[in-house]
Amino acid sequence: MNTVAPKRIEILADAPLLPQLVDALRASGVNGHTVLPASSGAGATGRWSDDGLTGTAKLVVMAIASADHAAALVDRLAPLFDGHRLQLTLSDVEVVRGDRF
């Protein structure tokens, strides 16, 4: 079976940003995504956990897209990097049934 080599997109963000992230995905030509809750972690600003009270709920948005669509997404999300806690990673992957991406 043949594979294709698109980009895997992972975005870790504060939960209230989800509507903006979904809009940016769609506007960039990324047609599908999955949203997962993120319960805790640590980073440059220290440890965090979602206690349900302090508004620190985070989520992970995952998607697969062509390199062109992934680059368009990076450009669309660039304005959010300075004002929000947002982590965006892109990686190369091999996908079976690439006609879906």
Buried (B, 14 or more C-beta within 10 A) or exposed (E): EEEBEBBBBBBBBBBEBBEBBBEBBEEBEBEEBEBEEBEEEEEEEEEBEBEEEEEBBBBBBEBBBBEEBBBBBBEBBEEBEEEEBBBBEBEEBEBEEBEEB
